[in-house]
Amino acid sequence: MKILVAVKRVIDYNVQIRVKEDGTGVVTDNVKMSTNPPDDNAIEEAVKLKEAGKATEVVAVSVGEEKAQETVRKALAVGADRGILVKADGVIEPLAVSKILQKVVEKEKPDLVFMGKQAIDDDCNQTGQMLAALLNWPQATFASKIEVKDKSLEVTREIDEGLETIEVNVPAIVTCDLRLNEPRYASLPNIMKAKKKPIEQITASDLGVDTKPRIEQIKVEEPPKRKAGIKVASVEELVQKLKNEAKVI
């Protein structure tokens, strides 16, 4: 079984996001970048399946600028066998990413495609679903547990009401939840080994995909700051303020 894992380079989740003064986007210059956290879960699950003898090869793929190669290298350091970087500049919307991944899937012919349930920068939660539609493959989203069976997967999904267990045939698209596993840290020896693993570099135009944005971003603004709270002396005073001032009871 061959697994293709899509990983995205995003602003590190520990970084305080700052909006540019002209409102055209967020500041990314000299800002720490890292792998999208749910994508770490996706690569970890793929490597675990390989270690269990249920997968033969794990291929990490990323779409973005030249610096996204760092994200692919990290995937290689935790156990992926080889990497692919599809170079594309500017904002790449989920539909364009899905079309690029479709071309990569048609070329690589994996049995499974893993990716994070959503990216923490745009929070779109669309790429996996769009890719499944383009390929006409089954999909299992928000996976918190995966069991490989003969030519199928049993996937436990995180849903609003709790958990849902479904079975999908292979090949399939799986988007991974943060509760799926605990991603490992790359050891120094594996980081050094990753530098020798191959990364194929291609461009979106080589694949015949138009990455021109379909959505026009008018302006980016910070959310309004919350007003400072107040302290009350008693429960009675709290009830009166909720009733007369906040008017919520």
LOLUMTI-709398 format. One record per residue: residue number from 1; x, y, z of N, C-alpha, C in turn; residue in one letter. Coordinates in steps of 0.05 Angstrom, whole numbers, plus 32768, in hexadecimal, padded with zeros to 4 digits. Layout:
<recs>
> nr, nx, ny, nz, cax, cay, caz, cx, cy, cz, rest
> NUM, X, Y, Z, X, Y, Z, X, Y, Z, A
...
</recs>
This chain:
<recs>
> nr, nx, ny, nz, cax, cay, caz, cx, cy, cz, rest
> 1, 8011, 7FE8, 8000, 8000, 8000, 8000, 8012, 8019, 8000, M
> 2, 800B, 802B, 7FEE, 801A, 8044, 7FEC, 8009, 805B, 7FF7, K
> 3, 8014, 806C, 8008, 8005, 8082, 8014, 8012, 809D, 800C, I
> 4, 8001, 80AF, 8001, 800A, 80CA, 7FFB, 8000, 80DC, 8011, L
> 5, 8011, 80EC, 801D, 8009, 80FE, 8032, 800E, 811B, 802A, V
> 6, 7FF9, 812B, 802B, 7FFB, 8147, 8024, 8001, 8157, 803D, A
> 7, 8016, 8168, 803C, 801E, 8178, 8053, 8020, 8195, 804B, V
> 8, 8018, 81A7, 805D, 8018, 81C4, 8056, 8029, 81D4, 8069, K
> 9, 8037, 81E7, 805E, 8048, 81FA, 806F, 8037, 8211, 8077, R
> 10, 8034, 8215, 8091, 8024, 822B, 809C, 8033, 823A, 80B2, V
> 11, 8028, 8251, 80BA, 8034, 825F, 80D1, 8031, 824D, 80EA, I
> 12, 8046, 824B, 80F9, 8046, 8239, 8111, 802F, 8241, 8124, D
> 13, 8022, 822D, 812F, 800A, 8232, 8140, 8010, 8241, 8159, Y
> 14, 802A, 8243, 8161, 8031, 8252, 8179, 8036, 8270, 8173, N
> 15, 8036, 8277, 815A, 803C, 8293, 8152, 8023, 82A4, 8154, V
> 16, 8026, 82BC, 815F, 8010, 82CF, 8160, 800D, 82DC, 8144, Q
> 17, 7FF6, 82D7, 8138, 7FF2, 82E1, 811C, 7FEF, 8300, 811D, I
> 18, 7FFD, 830D, 810A, 7FFA, 832A, 8107, 7FF1, 8331, 80EB, R
> 19, 7FDE, 8344, 80E9, 7FD3, 834D, 80CF, 7FE5, 8363, 80C4, V
> 20, 7FEA, 8362, 80AA, 7FFA, 8377, 809D, 7FEC, 8392, 80A0, K
> 21, 7FFD, 83A7, 80A1, 7FF2, 83C2, 80A4, 7FDF, 83CA, 808D, E
> 22, 7FE4, 83C0, 8075, 7FD3, 83C7, 805E, 7FBA, 83B5, 805C, D
> 23, 7FB8, 83A1, 806E, 7FA0, 8390, 806E, 7F9F, 837C, 8057, G
> 24, 7FB6, 8377, 804A, 7FB6, 8364, 8034, 7FBA, 8347, 803C, T
> 25, 7FBF, 8342, 8055, 7FC4, 8327, 805E, 7FD1, 8327, 807A, G
> 26, 7FDD, 8310, 8081, 7FEB, 830F, 809B, 8009, 830F, 8096, V
> 27, 8018, 8316, 80AA, 8035, 8319, 80A8, 8041, 82FC, 80A8, V
> 28, 8051, 82F7, 8094, 805F, 82DD, 8093, 807E, 82E0, 8091, T
> 29, 8087, 82F8, 808D, 80A4, 82FD, 808C, 80B0, 82F9, 80A7, D
> 30, 80C6, 82E9, 80A8, 80D5, 82E4, 80C1, 80C3, 82D8, 80D7, N
> 31, 80AF, 82C9, 80CE, 809D, 82BB, 80E1, 80A2, 829D, 80E0, V
> 32, 80A2, 8290, 80F7, 80A7, 8274, 80F8, 8091, 8264, 80EA, K
> 33, 8099, 8253, 80D8, 8086, 8242, 80C9, 808A, 8225, 80D1, M
> 34, 8075, 8215, 80CE, 8077, 81F8, 80D5, 8062, 81E9, 80C5, S
> 35, 8061, 81CF, 80C9, 804E, 81BE, 80BC, 8032, 81C2, 80C9, T
> 36, 801E, 81C3, 80B9, 8002, 81C5, 80C3, 7FFD, 81AE, 80D7, N
> 37, 7FF6, 81B4, 80F0, 7FF4, 819F, 8104, 7FE4, 8186, 80FC, P
> 38, 7FCC, 8187, 80F0, 7FBE, 816F, 80E8, 7FCD, 815F, 80D3, P
> 39, 7FDE, 816C, 80C3, 7FEE, 815E, 80B0, 8004, 814E, 80BD, D
> 40, 800D, 8157, 80D5, 8020, 8147, 80E4, 8013, 812C, 80ED, D
> 41, 7FF9, 812E, 80F4, 7FEB, 8115, 80FB, 7FE8, 8103, 80E2, N
> 42, 7FE4, 810F, 80CB, 7FE1, 80FF, 80B3, 7FFB, 80F0, 80AC, A
> 43, 8012, 80FE, 80AE, 802B, 80F1, 80A7, 8032, 80DC, 80BD, I
> 44, 802C, 80E1, 80D6, 8031, 80CE, 80EB, 8021, 80B4, 80E6, E
> 45, 8008, 80B7, 80DF, 7FF7, 809F, 80DA, 8001, 808F, 80C3, E
> 46, 800A, 809D, 80AE, 8015, 808F, 8097, 802E, 807F, 809E, A
> 47, 8040, 808C, 80AE, 8059, 807F, 80B6, 8053, 8067, 80C8, V
> 48, 803F, 806A, 80DA, 8038, 8054, 80EC, 802D, 803C, 80DC, K
> 49, 801E, 8041, 80C7, 8014, 802B, 80B6, 802B, 801E, 80A8, L
> 50, 803F, 802D, 80A0, 8057, 8021, 8093, 8066, 8010, 80A7, K
> 51, 806A, 801A, 80BF, 8078, 800C, 80D3, 8069, 7FF2, 80DB, E
> 52, 804F, 7FF2, 80D9, 803F, 7FDA, 80DF, 803E, 7FC7, 80C8, A
> 53, 804B, 7FCD, 80B2, 804C, 7FBC, 809B, 8033, 7FBD, 8089, G
> 54, 8023, 7FD1, 808E, 800A, 7FD4, 807E, 800D, 7FE7, 8066, K
> 55, 8023, 7FF6, 8066, 802A, 8007, 804F, 8047, 8003, 8047, A
> 56, 804C, 8006, 802D, 8067, 8001, 8023, 8076, 801A, 801E, T
> 57, 8068, 8030, 8018, 8075, 8049, 8011, 8064, 8061, 801A, E
> 58, 8071, 8075, 8025, 8064, 808E, 802D, 8071, 80A5, 801E, V
> 59, 8061, 80B3, 800F, 806A, 80CA, 7FFF, 805E, 80E4, 8009, V
> 60, 806E, 80F7, 8011, 8064, 8111, 801B, 8064, 8125, 8004, A
> 61, 804E, 8134, 8002, 804C, 8148, 7FEC, 8043, 8163, 7FF8, V
> 62, 804F, 8179, 7FEF, 8046, 8193, 7FF8, 8044, 81A5, 7FE0, S
> 63, 8032, 81B9, 7FE2, 802E, 81CC, 7FCD, 8034, 81E8, 7FD8, V
> 64, 8046, 81F6, 7FCB, 804C, 8211, 7FD5, 8067, 821B, 7FCA, G
> 65, 8072, 822F, 7FD7, 808A, 823B, 7FCE, 80A2, 8229, 7FD4, E
> 66, 80BA, 8232, 7FCC, 80D2, 8222, 7FCF, 80D7, 821A, 7FED, E
> 67, 80D0, 822C, 7FFF, 80D5, 8227, 801C, 80C3, 8210, 8026, K
> 68, 80AF, 8208, 8018, 809E, 81F2, 8020, 80AD, 81D7, 8020, A
> 69, 80C5, 81D8, 8014, 80D6, 81C0, 8014, 80DD, 81B8, 8030, Q
> 70, 80DE, 81CC, 8043, 80E4, 81C6, 805F, 80CF, 81B4, 806B, E
> 71, 80B6, 81B9, 8063, 809F, 81A9, 806D, 80A1, 818C, 8063, T
> 72, 80A9, 8189, 804A, 80AD, 816E, 803F, 80C4, 8160, 804D, V
> 73, 80DA, 816F, 8053, 80F1, 8163, 8060, 80E9, 8159, 807C, R
> 74, 80D8, 8168, 808A, 80CF, 8160, 80A4, 80C0, 8145, 80A3, K
> 75, 80AF, 8143, 808E, 80A0, 812A, 808A, 80B3, 8113, 8085, A
> 76, 80C8, 8118, 8075, 80DC, 8104, 8070, 80EB, 80FC, 8089, L
> 77, 80EF, 810F, 809B, 80FE, 810A, 80B4, 80EF, 80F9, 80C8, A
> 78, 80D4, 80F9, 80C5, 80C4, 80E8, 80D8, 80BC, 80CE, 80CB, V
> 79, 80C5, 80C9, 80B2, 80C0, 80AE, 80A8, 80B7, 80AC, 808B, G
> 80, 80B0, 80C2, 807E, 80A8, 80C0, 8062, 80C0, 80B7, 8051, A
> 81, 80BB, 80A9, 803B, 80D0, 809E, 802A, 80DB, 80B2, 8016, D
> 82, 80C9, 80C2, 800B, 80D2, 80D6, 7FF8, 80BE, 80ED, 7FF7, R
> 83, 80C5, 8103, 7FEA, 80B4, 811A, 7FEA, 80AF, 8126, 7FCE, G
> 84, 809A, 8135, 7FCC, 8094, 8144, 7FB4, 808D, 8160, 7FBC, I
> 85, 8099, 8174, 7FAF, 8092, 8190, 7FB3, 8087, 819B, 7F99, L
> 86, 806E, 81A4, 7F99, 8062, 81B1, 7F82, 8064, 81CF, 7F87, V
> 87, 8076, 81DC, 7F78, 807B, 81F8, 7F7D, 8066, 820A, 7F71, K
> 88, 805B, 821C, 7F81, 8047, 822F, 7F79, 8049, 8247, 7F8B, A
> 89, 804A, 825F, 7F80, 804C, 8277, 7F90, 8031, 8284, 7F95, D
> 90, 8030, 8294, 7FAA, 8018, 82A2, 7FB1, 8004, 8291, 7FC0, G
> 91, 7FEC, 829B, 7FC2, 7FD7, 828C, 7FD0, 7FCC, 8276, 7FBF, V
> 92, 7FCD, 825E, 7FC9, 7FC2, 8247, 7FBA, 7FA9, 823D, 7FC8, I
> 93, 7F92, 8241, 7FBB, 7F78, 823B, 7FC7, 7F74, 821C, 7FC7, E
> 94, 7F62, 8213, 7FD8, 7F5D, 81F6, 7FDB, 7F56, 81E8, 7FC1, P
> 95, 7F47, 81F5, 7FAF, 7F41, 81E8, 7F95, 7F5A, 81E4, 7F85, L
> 96, 7F6C, 81F7, 7F84, 7F84, 81F4, 7F75, 7F96, 81DE, 7F81, A
> 97, 7F97, 81DE, 7F9C, 7FA7, 81C9, 7FA9, 7F9B, 81AD, 7FA3, V
> 98, 7F81, 81AB, 7FA3, 7F73, 8192, 7F9D, 7F7A, 8188, 7F80, S
> 99, 7F7A, 819B, 7F6E, 7F80, 8194, 7F52, 7F9D, 818B, 7F4F, K
> 100, 7FAF, 8199, 7F5D, 7FCB, 8191, 7F5D, 7FCE, 8175, 7F68, I
> 101, 7FC2, 8170, 7F7F, 7FC4, 8156, 7F8C, 7FB7, 8140, 7F7A, L
> 102, 7FA2, 8147, 7F6B, 7F96, 8134, 7F59, 7FAA, 812B, 7F44, Q
> 103, 7FBA, 813E, 7F39, 7FCE, 8137, 7F26, 7FE4, 8126, 7F32, K
> 104, 7FEC, 812D, 7F4B, 8001, 811D, 7F58, 7FF7, 8101, 7F5E, V
> 105, 7FDE, 80FE, 7F66, 7FD2, 80E4, 7F6B, 7FD1, 80D3, 7F51, V
> 106, 7FCA, 80DF, 7F3C, 7FC8, 80D1, 7F22, 7FE4, 80C8, 7F1A, E
> 107, 7FF9, 80D7, 7F21, 8014, 80D0, 7F1A, 801F, 80BA, 7F2D, K
> 108, 801A, 80BD, 7F47, 8026, 80AC, 7F5B, 8016, 8092, 7F60, E
> 109, 7FFB, 8094, 7F5B, 7FE9, 807D, 7F5E, 7FEB, 8071, 7F7B, K
> 110, 7FE6, 8082, 7F8F, 7FE6, 8077, 7FAB, 7FCC, 8068, 7FB0, P
> 111, 7FCC, 8058, 7FC6, 7FB4, 804B, 7FCF, 7FA4, 805C, 7FE2, D
> 112, 7FB2, 806D, 7FF0, 7FA6, 807F, 8004, 7FB2, 809B, 8002, L
> 113, 7FA2, 80AF, 8007, 7FAC, 80CA, 800A, 7FA4, 80D4, 8025, V
> 114, 7FB8, 80DB, 8036, 7FB3, 80E7, 8050, 7FB9, 8105, 804F, F
> 115, 7FAA, 8114, 805F, 7FB0, 8130, 8063, 7FA2, 8139, 807C, M
> 116, 7FA9, 8151, 8086, 7F9C, 815B, 809E, 7F7F, 8163, 8098, G
> 117, 7F6E, 8163, 80AC, 7F52, 816A, 80A8, 7F4E, 8186, 809E, K
> 118, 7F60, 8198, 80A5, 7F5F, 81B4, 809C, 7F7A, 81C1, 80A3, Q
> 119, 7F7F, 81D8, 8096, 7F97, 81E7, 809B, 7F90, 81FD, 80AF, A
> 120, 7FA3, 8203, 80C1, 7F9E, 8217, 80D6, 7FA1, 8233, 80CC, I
> 121, 7FAA, 8237, 80B3, 7FAC, 8253, 80A9, 7F92, 825C, 809C, D
> 122, 7F88, 824D, 8089, 7F6F, 8256, 807D, 7F56, 8248, 8088, D
> 123, 7F5A, 8231, 8096, 7F44, 8223, 80A3, 7F2E, 821B, 8090, D
> 124, 7F35, 8216, 8077, 7F20, 8211, 8062, 7F13, 81F5, 8065, C
> 125, 7F23, 81E0, 806C, 7F17, 81C5, 806E, 7F09, 81BD, 8054, N
> 126, 7F18, 81C0, 803E, 7F0C, 81BA, 8024, 7F1C, 81A8, 8012, Q
> 127, 7F37, 81A8, 8015, 7F49, 819B, 8002, 7F43, 817D, 8000, T
> 128, 7F41, 816F, 8016, 7F3D, 8153, 8015, 7F23, 814B, 8007, G
> 129, 7F0E, 815A, 800E, 7EF4, 8155, 8002, 7EF4, 815A, 7FE4, Q
> 130, 7F01, 8170, 7FDC, 7F03, 8177, 7FBF, 7F13, 8162, 7FB0, M
> 131, 7F29, 8159, 7FBC, 7F3A, 8145, 7FAF, 7F2A, 812B, 7FAC, L
> 132, 7F1B, 8123, 7FC0, 7F0B, 810B, 7FBE, 7EF7, 810D, 7FA7, A
> 133, 7EEB, 8125, 7FA4, 7ED8, 8129, 7F8E, 7EE5, 8128, 7F73, A
> 134, 7EFD, 8135, 7F70, 7F0B, 8135, 7F57, 7F14, 8119, 7F4E, L
> 135, 7F1C, 8109, 7F62, 7F25, 80ED, 7F5C, 7F0E, 80D9, 7F5C, L
> 136, 7EF7, 80E2, 7F67, 7EE0, 80CF, 7F6A, 7EE8, 80B8, 7F7C, N
> 137, 7EF6, 80BF, 7F92, 7EFF, 80AB, 7FA6, 7EED, 80AE, 7FBF, W
> 138, 7EEB, 8099, 7FCF, 7EDD, 809B, 7FE9, 7EEE, 80AE, 7FFB, P
> 139, 7EE0, 80BA, 800E, 7EEE, 80CB, 8021, 7EE6, 80C6, 803E, Q
> 140, 7EF9, 80C9, 8050, 7EF4, 80C6, 806D, 7F00, 80DE, 807A, A
> 141, 7EF0, 80F1, 8083, 7EFA, 810A, 808E, 7EFA, 8109, 80AC, T
> 142, 7F0B, 811A, 80B9, 7F0D, 811D, 80D6, 7F13, 8103, 80E4, F
> 143, 7F25, 80F3, 80D8, 7F2C, 80D9, 80E3, 7F3A, 80DA, 80FE, A
> 144, 7F30, 80CC, 8112, 7F3D, 80CB, 812C, 7F47, 80AE, 8131, S
> 145, 7F40, 809B, 8120, 7F4B, 8080, 8122, 7F48, 8073, 8106, K
> 146, 7F5E, 8065, 80FE, 7F5E, 8058, 80E4, 7F67, 803B, 80E7, I
> 147, 7F57, 8029, 80DC, 7F5E, 800C, 80DC, 7F5E, 8003, 80BF, E
> 148, 7F75, 7FF8, 80B7, 7F77, 7FEE, 809B, 7F6D, 7FD1, 809A, V
> 149, 7F5A, 7FCD, 8087, 7F50, 7FB2, 8082, 7F58, 7FAA, 8066, K
> 150, 7F4F, 7F93, 805D, 7F55, 7F8A, 8042, 7F46, 7F9B, 802E, D
> 151, 7F54, 7FAD, 8020, 7F49, 7FBE, 800B, 7F34, 7FD2, 8015, K
> 152, 7F35, 7FD8, 802F, 7F23, 7FEC, 803B, 7F2F, 7FF7, 8054, S
> 153, 7F23, 800D, 805D, 7F2B, 801A, 8077, 7F13, 801D, 8089, L
> 154, 7F16, 8017, 80A2, 7F02, 801E, 80B6, 7F0B, 8037, 80C4, E
> 155, 7EFC, 804C, 80C2, 7F04, 8066, 80CC, 7EF0, 8071, 80E0, V
> 156, 7EFA, 8078, 80F8, 7EEA, 8085, 810C, 7EEC, 80A3, 8108, T
> 157, 7ED6, 80B1, 8105, 7ED6, 80CE, 80FF, 7ECC, 80DE, 8117, R
> 158, 7ED7, 80F6, 8119, 7ECE, 8109, 812D, 7EB7, 8119, 8120, E
> 159, 7EA0, 8118, 812C, 7E89, 8127, 8122, 7E7D, 8137, 813A, I
> 160, 7E6A, 8149, 8133, 7E5E, 815A, 8148, 7E51, 814A, 815F, D
> 161, 7E45, 8133, 8158, 7E36, 8124, 816C, 7E49, 8111, 817B, E
> 162, 7E62, 810E, 8173, 7E74, 80FB, 8180, 7E86, 80EE, 816C, G
> 163, 7E83, 80D3, 8169, 7E94, 80C3, 8157, 7E82, 80B4, 8143, L
> 164, 7E8D, 80B1, 812B, 7E7F, 80A1, 8116, 7E93, 808E, 810A, E
> 165, 7E8C, 8075, 8106, 7E9E, 8062, 80FA, 7E94, 805B, 80DE, T
> 166, 7EA5, 805D, 80CA, 7E9D, 8057, 80AE, 7EB2, 8045, 80A2, I
> 167, 7EAB, 8038, 808C, 7EBE, 8027, 807E, 7EBF, 8031, 8061, E
> 168, 7ED7, 8036, 8057, 7EDA, 8040, 803B, 7EED, 802D, 802C, V
> 169, 7EE8, 802A, 8013, 7EF9, 801A, 8002, 7F12, 8029, 7FFA, N
> 170, 7F27, 801B, 7FF5, 7F41, 8026, 7FEC, 7F41, 8025, 7FCE, V
> 171, 7F4B, 8039, 7FC0, 7F58, 8052, 7FC9, 7F44, 8066, 7FD6, P
> 172, 7F4F, 8076, 7FE8, 7F3E, 8089, 7FF6, 7F4E, 80A1, 8000, A
> 173, 7F3F, 80B6, 8006, 7F4A, 80CE, 8012, 7F43, 80CF, 8030, I
> 174, 7F57, 80D4, 8041, 7F52, 80D5, 805E, 7F5D, 80EF, 8068, V
> 175, 7F4C, 80FF, 8076, 7F56, 8117, 8083, 7F57, 8112, 80A1, T
> 176, 7F6D, 8119, 80AD, 7F74, 8110, 80C8, 7F6F, 8125, 80DD, C
> 177, 7F63, 811C, 80F3, 7F5D, 812D, 810A, 7F75, 812D, 811D, D
> 178, 7F77, 8141, 812E, 7F8D, 8143, 8141, 7F8D, 812C, 8155, L
> 179, 7F76, 8120, 815A, 7F75, 810A, 816E, 7F7C, 80EF, 8162, R
> 180, 7F84, 80EE, 8149, 7F8B, 80D5, 813C, 7FA3, 80C8, 8148, L
> 181, 7FB7, 80D8, 814F, 7FD0, 80CD, 815B, 7FE0, 80E4, 8167, N
> 182, 7FF8, 80DD, 8171, 800B, 80F0, 817C, 8023, 80F1, 816A, E
> 183, 8026, 8106, 8159, 803C, 8108, 8147, 8057, 8106, 8155, P
> 184, 806A, 80F8, 814A, 8085, 80F5, 8156, 8096, 810D, 814E, R
> 185, 80AB, 8110, 815E, 80C0, 8124, 8157, 80D5, 8116, 8146, Y
> 186, 80E0, 8126, 8134, 80F5, 811B, 8123, 810F, 811B, 8132, A
> 187, 811C, 8104, 8133, 8136, 8102, 8141, 814C, 810E, 812F, S
> 188, 8162, 8116, 813B, 8178, 8122, 812C, 8183, 8110, 8117, L
> 189, 8187, 80F6, 811D, 8190, 80E3, 8107, 817D, 80E2, 80F0, P
> 190, 8163, 80E2, 80F6, 814F, 80E1, 80E0, 814E, 80FB, 80D0, N
> 191, 8153, 8111, 80DE, 8154, 812B, 80D0, 816B, 812B, 80BC, I
> 192, 8182, 8120, 80C4, 8199, 811E, 80B3, 8194, 810B, 809B, M
> 193, 8186, 80F4, 80A1, 8180, 80E1, 808C, 816C, 80EE, 8078, K
> 194, 815A, 80FE, 8082, 8146, 810B, 8071, 8152, 811C, 805B, A
> 195, 816A, 8127, 8061, 8177, 8138, 804E, 8180, 8129, 8035, K
> 196, 8182, 810F, 8037, 818A, 80FE, 8020, 8173, 80F2, 8012, K
> 197, 815B, 80F4, 801D, 8144, 80E9, 8010, 813B, 80FB, 7FF9, K
> 198, 8132, 80EF, 7FE3, 812B, 80FF, 7FCB, 8112, 8110, 7FCE, P
> 199, 8113, 8128, 7FC3, 80FB, 8139, 7FC1, 80F9, 8142, 7FA4, I
> 200, 80E3, 8139, 7F97, 80DE, 8141, 7F7B, 80D1, 815C, 7F7B, E
> 201, 80DB, 816E, 7F6A, 80D0, 8189, 7F69, 80C4, 818D, 7F4D, Q
> 202, 80AB, 8195, 7F4D, 809D, 819C, 7F34, 808D, 81B6, 7F39, I
> 203, 8082, 81C1, 7F24, 8072, 81D9, 7F27, 8055, 81D3, 7F20, T
> 204, 8044, 81E5, 7F2A, 8027, 81E1, 7F25, 8021, 81E3, 7F07, A
> 205, 8031, 81F4, 7EF9, 802D, 81F7, 7EDC, 8035, 81DD, 7ECD, S
> 206, 8049, 81CF, 7ED8, 8051, 81B5, 7ECC, 8039, 81A2, 7ECC, D
> 207, 8029, 81A4, 7EE1, 8012, 8192, 7EE4, 7FF9, 819C, 7ED5, L
> 208, 7FFC, 81B4, 7ECA, 7FE5, 81BF, 7EBA, 7FCF, 81CA, 7ECC, G
> 209, 7FD6, 81D3, 7EE4, 7FC2, 81DD, 7EF7, 7FC3, 81FB, 7EF9, V
> 210, 7FAD, 8208, 7EF6, 7FAB, 8225, 7EF9, 7FA7, 822C, 7F16, D
> 211, 7FBA, 8239, 7F23, 7FB8, 8240, 7F3F, 7FAE, 825C, 7F45, T
> 212, 7FA4, 8269, 7F30, 7F9A, 8284, 7F34, 7F83, 8284, 7F48, K
> 213, 7F83, 8295, 7F5C, 7F6E, 8296, 7F70, 7F53, 829C, 7F64, P
> 214, 7F3E, 828E, 7F6E, 7F23, 8293, 7F65, 7F14, 82A5, 7F79, R
> 215, 7F20, 82AA, 7F90, 7F14, 82BA, 7FA5, 7F25, 82D4, 7FA8, I
> 216, 7F17, 82EA, 7FA8, 7F25, 8304, 7FAC, 7F24, 830B, 7FC9, E
> 217, 7F3B, 830F, 7FD5, 7F3D, 8317, 7FF1, 7F3D, 8335, 7FF3, Q
> 218, 7F29, 8341, 7FFF, 7F26, 835D, 8000, 7F38, 836A, 8015, I
> 219, 7F36, 8360, 802E, 7F45, 836B, 8043, 7F47, 8357, 805B, K
> 220, 7F5D, 8358, 8069, 7F60, 8348, 8081, 7F61, 835A, 8099, V
> 221, 7F51, 8355, 80AD, 7F50, 8365, 80C5, 7F52, 8354, 80DE, E
> 222, 7F5D, 835F, 80F3, 7F5E, 8351, 810C, 7F42, 8352, 8119, E
> 223, 7F3B, 833D, 8127, 7F20, 833D, 8135, 7F20, 8353, 814A, P
> 224, 7F08, 835E, 8150, 7F07, 8374, 8164, 7F10, 836A, 817F, P
> 225, 7F1E, 837B, 818D, 7F27, 8373, 81A8, 7F10, 8372, 81BC, K
> 226, 7F11, 835E, 81CD, 7EFC, 835B, 81E1, 7EFF, 8371, 81F6, R
> 227, 7EE8, 837B, 8200, 7EE8, 838E, 8215, 7EF0, 8380, 822F, K
> 228, 7EFC, 8390, 8241, 7F04, 8384, 825B, 7EEC, 837D, 826B, A
> 229, 7EEE, 8368, 827A, 7ED7, 835F, 828B, 7ED6, 836F, 82A5, G
> 230, 7EC2, 836A, 82B5, 7EBF, 8377, 82CE, 7EBB, 8362, 82E4, I
> 231, 7EC1, 836A, 82FD, 7EBC, 8358, 8313, 7EA3, 8360, 8322, K
> 232, 7E95, 834C, 832C, 7E7C, 8352, 833B, 7E81, 8348, 8357, V
> 233, 7E72, 8354, 836A, 7E76, 834E, 8386, 7E66, 8336, 8390, A
> 234, 7E50, 832F, 8381, 7E3F, 8319, 838A, 7E31, 830C, 8373, S
> 235, 7E25, 82F5, 8378, 7E15, 82E7, 8364, 7DFD, 82F8, 835C, V
> 236, 7DF1, 8305, 8370, 7DD9, 8316, 836A, 7DE0, 832C, 8356, E
> 237, 7DF7, 8339, 835A, 7E00, 834E, 8348, 7E05, 8343, 832C, E
> 238, 7E11, 832B, 832A, 7E16, 831E, 8311, 7DFC, 8319, 8302, L
> 239, 7DE8, 830E, 8310, 7DCE, 8308, 8304, 7DC1, 8322, 82FA, V
> 240, 7DC2, 8337, 830A, 7DB6, 8350, 8302, 7DC3, 835C, 82E8, Q
> 241, 7DDE, 835A, 82E7, 7DEC, 8364, 82CF, 7DE6, 8353, 82B6, K
> 242, 7DE4, 8339, 82BA, 7DDD, 8327, 82A3, 7DC1, 832D, 829A, L
> 243, 7DB0, 8334, 82AD, 7D93, 8339, 82A6, 7D8E, 8355, 829A, K
> 244, 7D9A, 8369, 82A7, 7D94, 8384, 82A0, 7DA7, 8391, 828C, N
> 245, 7DC1, 8389, 828D, 7DD4, 8395, 827B, 7DDA, 8383, 8263, E
> 246, 7DE2, 836A, 8268, 7DE8, 8358, 8252, 7DCE, 834E, 8244, A
> 247, 7DB8, 834D, 8255, 7D9E, 8344, 824B, 7DA0, 8328, 823E, K
> 248, 7DAE, 8316, 824C, 7DB0, 82FA, 8243, 7D9F, 82E7, 8253, V
> 249, 7D93, 82F1, 8269, 7D81, 82E0, 8278, 7D67, 82F0, 827F, I
</recs>
